Amino acid sequence: MRVSGILLHITSLPSRFGIGDLGPEACRFADFLHRAGQRCWQVLPLCPTDAIYGNSPYNSASAFAGNVLIISPEEMAREGFLKGGDIRDAPSFPEGDIDYTAVKIWKENLFRKALEIFRRDGQRHADEYQAFCDDNKGWLDDHALFTALKGHYRGRVWNRWPRPVRDRDPAALKEARANFADAILREKFLQFLFYRQWKALRHHVNKRGIEIIGDLPVYVHYDSADVWQHPEYFMLGENKRPAFVAGVPPDYFSKTGQLWGNPLYRWEALGKHRYRWWVDRIVHNLGRFDRVRIDHFRGFVAFWQVPSGAKTAVRGKWVQAPAGDLFRTILKHVPRERLIAEDLGFITPDVTRVLEKTGLAGMRVLLFAFEEGMAHSPHAPHNHIRNCIVYTGTHDNNTVRGWFENEAGKDEKKRLSLYVGKRVRASEAHREFIRLAMMSVAERAVIPMQDVLGLGERARMNRPSTRTGNWQWRLLRGQVDGNVARELRALASIYGRLG
């Protein structure tokens, strides 16, 4: 079935509370997608973020938990977890960008009030709350304890905690659960609110015939509940610090490569347990989303291993990983149609073979199509295949207009003009890219909201290999109107993407 959709992270929605959230604006955006004839909404990872790591959703303290900063104050008030006055007195947050520090300070106060109400009137939600805790026990108990311990030890990395807690001595953990019961309850309650609101939003979106595509980072952050809970699954050395870290070699985004710093997996240890942790993670995400994009798929075939302490990713080397065995196991538990492989970057024949054997849908990005060698580029529309998703660009790219104005060379612009049959101006480039995506044979076409609106580089979501100024862009209220919906619907109709 040919469909199209929009890439827009939840944090980028309009909101008077400083950050996009799971409340009314998210429902209104789903209604817009329905009017526009769009059948999918792609978001970035919904896991917790931290200002220390630039609020990146790809650097999280948990691979399973939700980002409590996108809990909706309006929904909390509607559900009785807050009083109306609590949100009427919200500060005047800036529009357009997210001030994460200000948002966190204000929402922490709301969460404190909501927890007081829950403690006082908890019986009203007791059964639902307990069912949530029971269903998610495998990750929730350790995540909540990890969060409580991080607070107690003033943010110290977990390998610098006292040895009994660091090494998960059963007696030490039992004592910690008793000592920090209040902080543990707080985190479990917030996760309960997050998943409650997400469930309601997903129901609203699905009712309008729209599927939600989630995003699953290949790696987890070192200072996370996941590594603390399962150190045996990661390449750790002395004092449980990473012996090697993840990254990619020099590429389109950086001449010195990208040094991500995440710990690498001990695939042999995961394999001994039949990849249960990975299976659980994917099943968990498919409980949240209708489909899941697996980030950096080539890392499952071979990964770039960089010595810990390196300043750049240049000194790394490729190391083989068990992609075939891993995905044979995963696909016994989930349908292949619900998984998408982010097959970008340095793609070698072994990666292509794994994709062909698994049958997973890959990705094509039009911003890569007009480089030298376009005739044979997999990203050029004439080389697309049905089993893929075509994007004008991703969250890591410039916007189409930003690319045209600041990155594209004369030859790339010339190839674009020859390809579409007319001279293309900066103000028109996004429309030409959208049309190329829509007419592609790819079963799904996904357009970042910035490209739908023809926004410039200022609206870019992320600049790989940079640590500040990312993940902040937001829609302004009123930017998405009826004209945008009609134009998208007309394109979806003419190219057979109404579903």
N, C-alpha and C positions, 0 to 999 in steps of 0.2 A: 504494500500500500504506500503510495507516494504522499508524503506529508511534509509540512514545514513548521518551523517554530522559532522561538526567540531564546537567546542566551542572556539572562539577567540574574545576577545574584540577589538573594533576599536583602542583603545589606544595602543594595543600590536602589531599593524602592523609596518613593517619597515618604516622609514621616515628619510630624512635628516634634518627634522625640529624639531627633539627632541621628537615627540609624534606621534603615528599613527593617521591618519586623514581620511577624506572622499574623498580623491583624487585618483590619479592613482594607488597607491599601493593597495588600497581597491578594485579597479576594477581588478587588477592583481590577487589578492587573490581569487576573485570570479571566474576568469578564471581557476585558479588552481583547485578549487573545482569542476568545470565542468569537467576538464580533469580527475580528480580523481574519478569521478562517484558519487560525494556527492550531496545530494539533499537539505540539509539545513545548514544554517550558524547561529549559536546562538551567541548573543552578550550580554553583561551586560547592565544595565540601561544607557541610553544616556543623562541623565539629568546633570545639572551643578554640578561641584565638587568644593571643597574648601580646601586649604592647612591646615586650622585650624582643619579640621576633617579628615586629612590624605588623602585627595583627593579620598575618598570613593564614588563610584557612588550610594551607598545605604544611603548616608547622604547628601541630596541635598537641596538647597534653593528653588527648584521648582519641583513639580511632573509632570509638563507639558512642561517646557522649555527644550531646547537642550543645550549640553555642547559646548560652543563656542570655547574651546581650540582645538576641533577636526575639526574645519573648515579648509579646505585645502588651503594653500597659493597658490599652483599651480592652483587650480580651480579659486581662486579669480583673479589671473592674467589673466587666460584664458578668464574669463567672463568680463574683463575690469575694475575690481574693484581695481586692483593694476597695477603698471608698472613692466615690467620684471626685472628691476634692483633692485626692492624692495626685491625680493626673492633670487636673485643671490648672494647678500651680506649676506646671513644668516650665523650666527655664527656656529662654529663647535660644535655641540651637541654630548654628549656621545652616543655610541651605546649600545644597550642591555637594559639599564634602562632609566627611564624618570626622568629628572630634572624639576619638575613642575614649580619651581620658575623661572628658566631661560627661559623656554618655555613661561610662562605667560608674562614676561617682554618683550620678543621679539614680541610676537603676539599682545600685547597691542599697540605697535607702528604701526604694520601693520593695525590694526583695525582703528586707528586714521587716517591713510592715506586713507584707503578704504572709510571711512565715508566722508572725504573731497571730494573724487571723486564722491560719491553718491549724496552729496549735490549739487555739481557743475553740474553733468550730470544726475540728478535723473529722468528726464523725460523719459529716455530710459527704465526705470524699474518701472515707477510710477504706472501703472495699476496693474502690478503683485504684487508690494509691498502693494498697498492698498487692493487688494483682500486677501492677506495673513493676513493683520491686521484685516480685517472684519471677515474672517473665524475663527480667533483665539481670537476674542475679549474677550471671557469669561474668559480666563486666562492671555492673553498677556498684557492687560492694567495694571492689578494689579501687574503682575510680573515685568514689566518695571518700574513702579513707586516704587515698593519695592526695586529694584536694585539701583535706583537713590537715594532713601532715605538712603539705607545702605551706599552708598558712601558719602553722605552729613554728616551723623552722624558718620563717621569714623569707620564703622563696628560694631557699638553697636547693641546688640540684640534688636529686635523690641519692646519688652515690656519696654525698657528703653528710648524709644523715648518720646518726649513731648506728654502728655496725649491726646490732640485732634487728633494727627496723629496716635498714638498708637491705639486709640479707633475708628479710621476711621470716625471722624466727617466729614460730607459731605463738609462743607465750608473749612475745613483744607485740605482735599484731593484736592479740586478744586484749592486752592492756590498753593499747592505743585506741581500739574501738570503744572501750569503756570510757577512757579519758576524754575523747573528742566526739562523744555521741551527738552533741548539739551541732557541731560543724558538719558531721556526716549527715544528720537529718536535713540540714539546710541544703546541701548539695543534692541529695536524693529528691527533695521536694522541688527544687528548681528543674531538675531533669524531668520530673513528673509533669511540671507545667509545660516545659518545652515540647515533650512528646505528645501531650494532650492537645496543645495548640497546633502542632504540625499535623496530627491526625485529622483535625477538623479542616485545616486548610487543604490538605490533600484530597479529602472527600469533596470539598467545594470545587477544586480544580478538575478532578476526575468526572464529576457530574456534568461538566461542560464538554466532555469528550476530549480532554487534554491530558496527556501523560506527562509525568515529571521525570526528567533525566537528572540523576545525581552524579556526583563525581567522587571517585575514591582514589586518594593519593597512594602511590605504590609504597612509599616509605612512611614510617612514623617518626616522630621527634624523639630524640634521646631522652630528654627530660619529660617523660610521659608515663602515665599509669601502665601502658602496654609493655614498655621495656622493663619497668620495675617489677611488674607482675610476672613476666616471662623472659628473664635475662638469658635463659638457655637458648632462646630462638635468635639471638643477635650476636654479632661478632664483637664481643667485649674482651678487654684485656685486664691489665692491672687495675685494681680498685674499681673494676667494672666500668671503666671508661671505654669508649669505642676504640678498637684496634685499627679499624679502617672506616672510612665514611663514604657516603654516596655523592655522586655528581655526574656530570657529563663532560666529554672532551670539548675542545674549542668548536664552536658551532655558529649558527646564524646570529645568536643573541650575544655571544661573548668570545673574544679572541683568546682568552685564557680559560675557556670552559666555564662551567657553572659548578661551584663548590657548595653543595647543599648542606653537607655536614651531618646528615641522618645516619644512624647506625645501619650497617648492612645485615642481611639475614644469614643465619646459619641454616642453609637449605637442607643439609643432611639431618639436623635435629628436627626441623619441621617435617621432613619426609618420614621420619620414624613414627611420627604421630599422624601420618596420613594427612598432613597439612590442615589439621583440625582448626588451628587458629585462623588460617586464611578462609577456610570454608565458613566458619562462624562469622567472620567479618563480612564476607560477601552476602551471606544469607541475611544478616542483620541489615545491611544497606538495602537489599531488595525488599525488606519489610518496610523501609521508608519510602523507596522510590519505585517507579514502574520500570525504569531501566537505569543501569549504572555504567558510566564511562570509567574505565580503569586507566588511570594516568600512567604515563611512561611505560607502556606495555613492553618495549624492548628490554627493560630491566629484568623481565622474567626469563628472557632467553640468554642474555649476557648483560652483566652490569659493570659500570665503570667504578673500579675500586681504587680509592685514593688513600694514601697513608694518613692516619690521624695526625693533625698538626700542620699539614701542608697549607700553604698560603693560597694556592690556586689549585685548579683541577688538572693542570697540565701533566703532572707526574703520575697520573693514574694508569690503570691497565684494565683490559677487558677480561672478565672472569665468567665462565659459563654458569648458567642456572638451569634448573630442571623444568622448563616451561611445559614440555610435553606431558610429563607425569603429573605436574601440578594441575593443569587444566583438564586432563582426563578425569582427575579426582573431583575437581570443582563442578564439572559438567554432569556428574552423576547426581548432583544435588540441586542444580538450578538450570533452567532452559538457556541455551546459548543465545536465543533471540533477545534476552534481557541484558546482555552484556555488550559493551562497546569497547574496542581497543584503541587507545590513543597511540597510534603507530607513526609518530612523528620523530624527527631527529635523524640519527645515523642508522638507517634501516638497511640491514644486510640480508642476504638470501635466507639465512636460517630463521630470521624473524618472519619473513614472508611465508616460509614453509609452515611455521607454527600457526600463523593466521589462517592459512588455507586448510590445514588439518582440523583446526577447531571450528572453522566456519564463522568466527566472530566478525562483526562489522568493524571496519577501520575508519579512518578519517582522511579527508582531503581539505586543504586550506588554500583558498584562492589567492591569498597574499603571497604564497610561494609559487604561484603558477607562471609568473611572467619573468622569471629569471632566465639566464642563459641556458639553452637546452630545453626550452619550453615544449618543443615538438614531442619530446619523450617524457616530459614530467608527469608523474602520477597525479599531480595537483591541477594540471590543465584540464578543463572540462571535457575535451575530446577524448581523454584517457580515463575518465571516471568509470567506475563499475557500479552495478546496482547495490551490492552489499556494502554500502559505506554511508557515512554522513558527510556532507559537504558544508563547510563553514566559509564565510567571507574572511573571518579571522577568529582568533581565540582570545581568552583573557590575557595571554602573554604577549600578544601582538599589539602593535599600534592600531588605532582605528583605520579604516580604509582611507578616509580623508587625511588623517595624520600621516599615513604611509605615503600617499600621493604627494603631499606638500613637503615632507621632510626626509623621506627615505628613498623613494623610487628614483632611479637614475633615468637619464634620457632614453636609454635603450628599453628599459622596462615600460616606460610610458608609451614608447613607440609600438612595442609589441601589444600592449593593451589596446591602443587605438586601432591597429591592424585587425586585432581579434574581434572587436565589436563593430568594426566597419565605419568608425567616425572618430574625429578628434575628441578626446575626453578632457574636460576641464575638472579642476579640483572640486568644484561644487556639484559635479555630476558623477564623480567616480563611485560613490557608494551605491547609487542607483544601478549603475552598470554591473557592479559586483553582485548585487542582490539578484538582478535578472539572470546573470550567469549561474548563480547558485540554484535559483528556482528552475531553470531549464535543464539542469544536469540530470543524468539518468540515475543519480544517487537516490535511494529511497527516501532519505531524510535530508532536508536542507535547514540549517540552523544559522540564524543571523544575530550577532550581538546587537543589543538594543542601541548602542552608540552608532552602529552603522545604519540601522533603520532610520535614525534621526540625522545622519550625515554629520556627526560631531567630529571635531578635530582632535589633535593630540592631547589637549587638556583633559579630555574625557577618558583617556587610557586607564585601564584597570590595574595593570601590573607591568613593571619593567624588570625582567629577570636580571639577576646579579646585582640588584640594588636593594637596599634595606629600608629606605624611608620613602614616604610619599605614595605608597601603593595601597590598593584595596579601599580607597576613600571615596571614589566617585559615586554620586547618586543622581537619580532622575529628579528633576524639579516638578513640582505639582503643576499639572496642566501641559507638560511637554508632550504627552501622548494624548492625541485628540481623535475625533472622528475621521478627519482627513487621513491620518496615518493608518487607521484601521481599514478604511475603504481601499486605500492604495495597496496594502498588503493582501487584502482579500481578493482584489482583482488579479494580482500576480499569482496567488495560490490557485485561483480558478483557471486562468489561462494555461498554466503549466501543470494542471491536473493534480494539485496538492491539497485539495479540500478534504481528502480522505474518503 
